[in-house]
Amino acid sequence: MSDKQLTFKEMCARFDVTPRTLRYYEYIELLSPEKEGRNRFYGAREIARMTLILRGRRFGFSLEEIRQWLEIYETKGTQPQLEAWIEMADRQLKELARQQEELRLTIDDLRALRAEAADLLITDGEA
């Protein structure tokens, strides 16, 4: 076993995930740790994959999208994976821009309603 391997507990701590999350990522085959009896050990490959998984989740990608993207590297190599990444990123950037606009409109509406309510309080207080 190399020095770079992490135990199950160390992996959870390093990435601030619950044991349930880590087991689930293994169940859906995002991670494949080495197993010795009941113990699991995570090497450089699994640590890198976990970093990519969490980054992908932060960007809003589904676990299935991340799984398929990681699989491209395993089956086709770096170039196709980079091409897929660009497509995924473009699609997600459009979706995030749409959500940003929706959020901007919601904030504008809330500010307007708040201002109306504040005006009613001032008007009612003068009467």
mmCIF file of the C-alpha atoms, coordinates in Angstrom:
data_MODEL
# 
_entry.id   MODEL 
# 
loop_
_atom_site.group_PDB 
_atom_site.id 
_atom_site.type_symbol 
_atom_site.label_atom_id 
_atom_site.label_alt_id 
_atom_site.label_comp_id 
_atom_site.label_asym_id 
_atom_site.label_entity_id 
_atom_site.label_seq_id 
_atom_site.pdbx_PDB_ins_code 
_atom_site.Cartn_x 
_atom_site.Cartn_y 
_atom_site.Cartn_z 
_atom_site.occupancy 
_atom_site.B_iso_or_equiv 
_atom_site.pdbx_formal_charge 
_atom_site.auth_seq_id 
_atom_site.auth_comp_id 
_atom_site.auth_asym_id 
_atom_site.auth_atom_id 
_atom_site.pdbx_PDB_model_num 
ATOM 1   C CA . MET A 1 1   ? 0.000   0.000  0.000   1.00 0.00 ? 1   MET A CA 1 
ATOM 2   C CA . SER A 1 2   ? 1.437   3.410  -1.007  1.00 0.00 ? 2   SER A CA 1 
ATOM 3   C CA . ASP A 1 3   ? 1.727   6.416  1.289   1.00 0.00 ? 3   ASP A CA 1 
ATOM 4   C CA . LYS A 1 4   ? -0.833  8.329  -0.787  1.00 0.00 ? 4   LYS A CA 1 
ATOM 5   C CA . GLN A 1 5   ? -3.728  6.021  0.019   1.00 0.00 ? 5   GLN A CA 1 
ATOM 6   C CA . LEU A 1 6   ? -6.477  7.212  2.321   1.00 0.00 ? 6   LEU A CA 1 
ATOM 7   C CA . THR A 1 7   ? -8.731  5.117  4.521   1.00 0.00 ? 7   THR A CA 1 
ATOM 8   C CA . PHE A 1 8   ? -12.504 5.417  4.290   1.00 0.00 ? 8   PHE A CA 1 
ATOM 9   C CA . LYS A 1 9   ? -12.567 7.717  7.323   1.00 0.00 ? 9   LYS A CA 1 
ATOM 10  C CA . GLU A 1 10  ? -9.705  9.863  5.990   1.00 0.00 ? 10  GLU A CA 1 
ATOM 11  C CA . MET A 1 11  ? -11.453 10.179 2.629   1.00 0.00 ? 11  MET A CA 1 
ATOM 12  C CA . CYS A 1 12  ? -14.642 11.392 4.318   1.00 0.00 ? 12  CYS A CA 1 
ATOM 13  C CA . ALA A 1 13  ? -12.688 13.916 6.368   1.00 0.00 ? 13  ALA A CA 1 
ATOM 14  C CA . ARG A 1 14  ? -10.551 15.161 3.478   1.00 0.00 ? 14  ARG A CA 1 
ATOM 15  C CA . PHE A 1 15  ? -13.571 15.874 1.273   1.00 0.00 ? 15  PHE A CA 1 
ATOM 16  C CA . ASP A 1 16  ? -16.022 16.724 4.065   1.00 0.00 ? 16  ASP A CA 1 
ATOM 17  C CA . VAL A 1 17  ? -18.556 14.124 2.944   1.00 0.00 ? 17  VAL A CA 1 
ATOM 18  C CA . THR A 1 18  ? -20.612 11.707 4.953   1.00 0.00 ? 18  THR A CA 1 
ATOM 19  C CA . PRO A 1 19  ? -19.884 7.978  4.968   1.00 0.00 ? 19  PRO A CA 1 
ATOM 20  C CA . ARG A 1 20  ? -23.260 7.503  3.285   1.00 0.00 ? 20  ARG A CA 1 
ATOM 21  C CA . THR A 1 21  ? -22.230 9.799  0.415   1.00 0.00 ? 21  THR A CA 1 
ATOM 22  C CA . LEU A 1 22  ? -18.930 8.008  -0.064  1.00 0.00 ? 22  LEU A CA 1 
ATOM 23  C CA . ARG A 1 23  ? -20.619 4.603  -0.068  1.00 0.00 ? 23  ARG A CA 1 
ATOM 24  C CA . TYR A 1 24  ? -23.204 5.865  -2.553  1.00 0.00 ? 24  TYR A CA 1 
ATOM 25  C CA . TYR A 1 25  ? -20.486 7.117  -4.916  1.00 0.00 ? 25  TYR A CA 1 
ATOM 26  C CA . GLU A 1 26  ? -18.992 3.644  -4.768  1.00 0.00 ? 26  GLU A CA 1 
ATOM 27  C CA . TYR A 1 27  ? -22.400 2.022  -5.334  1.00 0.00 ? 27  TYR A CA 1 
ATOM 28  C CA . ILE A 1 28  ? -23.014 4.039  -8.518  1.00 0.00 ? 28  ILE A CA 1 
ATOM 29  C CA . GLU A 1 29  ? -19.444 3.291  -9.608  1.00 0.00 ? 29  GLU A CA 1 
ATOM 30  C CA . LEU A 1 30  ? -18.026 6.789  -9.444  1.00 0.00 ? 30  LEU A CA 1 
ATOM 31  C CA . LEU A 1 31  ? -15.324 5.470  -7.109  1.00 0.00 ? 31  LEU A CA 1 
ATOM 32  C CA . SER A 1 32  ? -13.627 2.080  -6.924  1.00 0.00 ? 32  SER A CA 1 
ATOM 33  C CA . PRO A 1 33  ? -11.403 1.866  -3.851  1.00 0.00 ? 33  PRO A CA 1 
ATOM 34  C CA . GLU A 1 34  ? -9.065  -1.021 -3.172  1.00 0.00 ? 34  GLU A CA 1 
ATOM 35  C CA . LYS A 1 35  ? -10.560 -3.393 -0.638  1.00 0.00 ? 35  LYS A CA 1 
ATOM 36  C CA . GLU A 1 36  ? -8.729  -5.456 1.955   1.00 0.00 ? 36  GLU A CA 1 
ATOM 37  C CA . GLY A 1 37  ? -11.281 -7.362 3.960   1.00 0.00 ? 37  GLY A CA 1 
ATOM 38  C CA . ARG A 1 38  ? -13.755 -4.794 5.220   1.00 0.00 ? 38  ARG A CA 1 
ATOM 39  C CA . ASN A 1 39  ? -11.304 -1.908 4.785   1.00 0.00 ? 39  ASN A CA 1 
ATOM 40  C CA . ARG A 1 40  ? -11.296 0.431  1.807   1.00 0.00 ? 40  ARG A CA 1 
ATOM 41  C CA . PHE A 1 41  ? -8.282  2.370  0.554   1.00 0.00 ? 41  PHE A CA 1 
ATOM 42  C CA . TYR A 1 42  ? -8.388  5.293  -1.846  1.00 0.00 ? 42  TYR A CA 1 
ATOM 43  C CA . GLY A 1 43  ? -5.364  5.989  -4.017  1.00 0.00 ? 43  GLY A CA 1 
ATOM 44  C CA . ALA A 1 44  ? -4.424  8.929  -6.211  1.00 0.00 ? 44  ALA A CA 1 
ATOM 45  C CA . ARG A 1 45  ? -6.947  7.960  -8.920  1.00 0.00 ? 45  ARG A CA 1 
ATOM 46  C CA . GLU A 1 46  ? -9.871  7.902  -6.500  1.00 0.00 ? 46  GLU A CA 1 
ATOM 47  C CA . ILE A 1 47  ? -8.748  11.123 -4.806  1.00 0.00 ? 47  ILE A CA 1 
ATOM 48  C CA . ALA A 1 48  ? -8.591  12.866 -8.204  1.00 0.00 ? 48  ALA A CA 1 
ATOM 49  C CA . ARG A 1 49  ? -11.986 11.470 -9.185  1.00 0.00 ? 49  ARG A CA 1 
ATOM 50  C CA . MET A 1 50  ? -13.522 12.657 -5.906  1.00 0.00 ? 50  MET A CA 1 
ATOM 51  C CA . THR A 1 51  ? -12.139 16.139 -6.526  1.00 0.00 ? 51  THR A CA 1 
ATOM 52  C CA . LEU A 1 52  ? -13.737 16.140 -9.980  1.00 0.00 ? 52  LEU A CA 1 
ATOM 53  C CA . ILE A 1 53  ? -17.029 14.740 -8.671  1.00 0.00 ? 53  ILE A CA 1 
ATOM 54  C CA . LEU A 1 54  ? -17.374 17.445 -6.041  1.00 0.00 ? 54  LEU A CA 1 
ATOM 55  C CA . ARG A 1 55  ? -16.355 20.164 -8.481  1.00 0.00 ? 55  ARG A CA 1 
ATOM 56  C CA . GLY A 1 56  ? -18.922 18.868 -10.966 1.00 0.00 ? 56  GLY A CA 1 
ATOM 57  C CA . ARG A 1 57  ? -21.630 18.880 -8.292  1.00 0.00 ? 57  ARG A CA 1 
ATOM 58  C CA . ARG A 1 58  ? -20.708 22.461 -7.393  1.00 0.00 ? 58  ARG A CA 1 
ATOM 59  C CA . PHE A 1 59  ? -21.180 23.434 -11.038 1.00 0.00 ? 59  PHE A CA 1 
ATOM 60  C CA . GLY A 1 60  ? -24.613 21.810 -11.014 1.00 0.00 ? 60  GLY A CA 1 
ATOM 61  C CA . PHE A 1 61  ? -23.927 18.639 -12.989 1.00 0.00 ? 61  PHE A CA 1 
ATOM 62  C CA . SER A 1 62  ? -25.873 15.503 -12.134 1.00 0.00 ? 62  SER A CA 1 
ATOM 63  C CA . LEU A 1 63  ? -24.044 12.475 -10.806 1.00 0.00 ? 63  LEU A CA 1 
ATOM 64  C CA . GLU A 1 64  ? -24.980 10.603 -13.977 1.00 0.00 ? 64  GLU A CA 1 
ATOM 65  C CA . GLU A 1 65  ? -23.433 13.336 -16.154 1.00 0.00 ? 65  GLU A CA 1 
ATOM 66  C CA . ILE A 1 66  ? -20.287 13.198 -14.042 1.00 0.00 ? 66  ILE A CA 1 
ATOM 67  C CA . ARG A 1 67  ? -20.194 9.390  -14.226 1.00 0.00 ? 67  ARG A CA 1 
ATOM 68  C CA . GLN A 1 68  ? -20.507 9.437  -18.017 1.00 0.00 ? 68  GLN A CA 1 
ATOM 69  C CA . TRP A 1 69  ? -17.855 12.160 -18.316 1.00 0.00 ? 69  TRP A CA 1 
ATOM 70  C CA . LEU A 1 70  ? -15.403 10.204 -16.151 1.00 0.00 ? 70  LEU A CA 1 
ATOM 71  C CA . GLU A 1 71  ? -16.138 7.081  -18.186 1.00 0.00 ? 71  GLU A CA 1 
ATOM 72  C CA . ILE A 1 72  ? -15.114 8.880  -21.392 1.00 0.00 ? 72  ILE A CA 1 
ATOM 73  C CA . TYR A 1 73  ? -11.590 9.216  -20.023 1.00 0.00 ? 73  TYR A CA 1 
ATOM 74  C CA . GLU A 1 74  ? -11.472 5.521  -19.134 1.00 0.00 ? 74  GLU A CA 1 
ATOM 75  C CA . THR A 1 75  ? -12.712 4.338  -22.539 1.00 0.00 ? 75  THR A CA 1 
ATOM 76  C CA . LYS A 1 76  ? -11.621 7.005  -25.027 1.00 0.00 ? 76  LYS A CA 1 
ATOM 77  C CA . GLY A 1 77  ? -8.901  9.126  -23.412 1.00 0.00 ? 77  GLY A CA 1 
ATOM 78  C CA . THR A 1 78  ? -8.189  12.767 -22.700 1.00 0.00 ? 78  THR A CA 1 
ATOM 79  C CA . GLN A 1 79  ? -9.116  14.438 -26.001 1.00 0.00 ? 79  GLN A CA 1 
ATOM 80  C CA . PRO A 1 80  ? -12.696 13.115 -26.173 1.00 0.00 ? 80  PRO A CA 1 
ATOM 81  C CA . GLN A 1 81  ? -13.115 13.848 -22.469 1.00 0.00 ? 81  GLN A CA 1 
ATOM 82  C CA . LEU A 1 82  ? -12.054 17.477 -22.995 1.00 0.00 ? 82  LEU A CA 1 
ATOM 83  C CA . GLU A 1 83  ? -14.434 17.802 -25.941 1.00 0.00 ? 83  GLU A CA 1 
ATOM 84  C CA . ALA A 1 84  ? -17.270 16.418 -23.822 1.00 0.00 ? 84  ALA A CA 1 
ATOM 85  C CA . TRP A 1 85  ? -16.321 18.788 -21.001 1.00 0.00 ? 85  TRP A CA 1 
ATOM 86  C CA . ILE A 1 86  ? -16.607 21.815 -23.287 1.00 0.00 ? 86  ILE A CA 1 
ATOM 87  C CA . GLU A 1 87  ? -20.071 20.701 -24.424 1.00 0.00 ? 87  GLU A CA 1 
ATOM 88  C CA . MET A 1 88  ? -21.166 20.086 -20.839 1.00 0.00 ? 88  MET A CA 1 
ATOM 89  C CA . ALA A 1 89  ? -19.755 23.414 -19.662 1.00 0.00 ? 89  ALA A CA 1 
ATOM 90  C CA . ASP A 1 90  ? -21.445 25.338 -22.490 1.00 0.00 ? 90  ASP A CA 1 
ATOM 91  C CA . ARG A 1 91  ? -24.796 23.713 -21.699 1.00 0.00 ? 91  ARG A CA 1 
ATOM 92  C CA . GLN A 1 92  ? -24.443 24.379 -17.963 1.00 0.00 ? 92  GLN A CA 1 
ATOM 93  C CA . LEU A 1 93  ? -23.343 27.987 -18.505 1.00 0.00 ? 93  LEU A CA 1 
ATOM 94  C CA . LYS A 1 94  ? -26.545 28.607 -20.486 1.00 0.00 ? 94  LYS A CA 1 
ATOM 95  C CA . GLU A 1 95  ? -28.626 27.028 -17.735 1.00 0.00 ? 95  GLU A CA 1 
ATOM 96  C CA . LEU A 1 96  ? -26.881 29.029 -15.009 1.00 0.00 ? 96  LEU A CA 1 
ATOM 97  C CA . ALA A 1 97  ? -27.370 32.254 -16.990 1.00 0.00 ? 97  ALA A CA 1 
ATOM 98  C CA . ARG A 1 98  ? -31.093 31.430 -17.272 1.00 0.00 ? 98  ARG A CA 1 
ATOM 99  C CA . GLN A 1 99  ? -31.290 30.782 -13.527 1.00 0.00 ? 99  GLN A CA 1 
ATOM 100 C CA . GLN A 1 100 ? -29.377 33.991 -12.827 1.00 0.00 ? 100 GLN A CA 1 
ATOM 101 C CA . GLU A 1 101 ? -31.871 36.008 -14.869 1.00 0.00 ? 101 GLU A CA 1 
ATOM 102 C CA . GLU A 1 102 ? -34.782 34.295 -13.128 1.00 0.00 ? 102 GLU A CA 1 
ATOM 103 C CA . LEU A 1 103 ? -33.230 35.070 -9.763  1.00 0.00 ? 103 LEU A CA 1 
ATOM 104 C CA . ARG A 1 104 ? -32.631 38.704 -10.760 1.00 0.00 ? 104 ARG A CA 1 
ATOM 105 C CA . LEU A 1 105 ? -36.315 39.074 -11.691 1.00 0.00 ? 105 LEU A CA 1 
ATOM 106 C CA . THR A 1 106 ? -37.407 37.457 -8.423  1.00 0.00 ? 106 THR A CA 1 
ATOM 107 C CA . ILE A 1 107 ? -35.175 39.810 -6.421  1.00 0.00 ? 107 ILE A CA 1 
ATOM 108 C CA . ASP A 1 108 ? -36.555 42.823 -8.321  1.00 0.00 ? 108 ASP A CA 1 
ATOM 109 C CA . ASP A 1 109 ? -40.137 41.663 -7.620  1.00 0.00 ? 109 ASP A CA 1 
ATOM 110 C CA . LEU A 1 110 ? -39.407 41.111 -3.939  1.00 0.00 ? 110 LEU A CA 1 
ATOM 111 C CA . ARG A 1 111 ? -37.778 44.534 -3.605  1.00 0.00 ? 111 ARG A CA 1 
ATOM 112 C CA . ALA A 1 112 ? -40.789 46.173 -5.261  1.00 0.00 ? 112 ALA A CA 1 
ATOM 113 C CA . LEU A 1 113 ? -43.273 44.384 -2.979  1.00 0.00 ? 113 LEU A CA 1 
ATOM 114 C CA . ARG A 1 114 ? -41.162 45.217 0.069   1.00 0.00 ? 114 ARG A CA 1 
ATOM 115 C CA . ALA A 1 115 ? -41.100 48.886 -0.942  1.00 0.00 ? 115 ALA A CA 1 
ATOM 116 C CA . GLU A 1 116 ? -44.903 48.864 -1.368  1.00 0.00 ? 116 GLU A CA 1 
ATOM 117 C CA . ALA A 1 117 ? -45.325 47.330 2.087   1.00 0.00 ? 117 ALA A CA 1 
ATOM 118 C CA . ALA A 1 118 ? -42.966 49.887 3.622   1.00 0.00 ? 118 ALA A CA 1 
ATOM 119 C CA . ASP A 1 119 ? -44.894 52.700 1.893   1.00 0.00 ? 119 ASP A CA 1 
ATOM 120 C CA . LEU A 1 120 ? -48.174 51.317 3.298   1.00 0.00 ? 120 LEU A CA 1 
ATOM 121 C CA . LEU A 1 121 ? -46.715 51.358 6.801   1.00 0.00 ? 121 LEU A CA 1 
ATOM 122 C CA . ILE A 1 122 ? -45.650 54.969 6.418   1.00 0.00 ? 122 ILE A CA 1 
ATOM 123 C CA . THR A 1 123 ? -48.998 55.973 4.874   1.00 0.00 ? 123 THR A CA 1 
ATOM 124 C CA . ASP A 1 124 ? -50.994 54.118 7.543   1.00 0.00 ? 124 ASP A CA 1 
ATOM 125 C CA . GLY A 1 125 ? -48.845 55.644 10.268  1.00 0.00 ? 125 GLY A CA 1 
ATOM 126 C CA . GLU A 1 126 ? -49.658 59.175 9.064   1.00 0.00 ? 126 GLU A CA 1 
ATOM 127 C CA . ALA A 1 127 ? -53.414 58.596 8.950   1.00 0.00 ? 127 ALA A CA 1 
# 
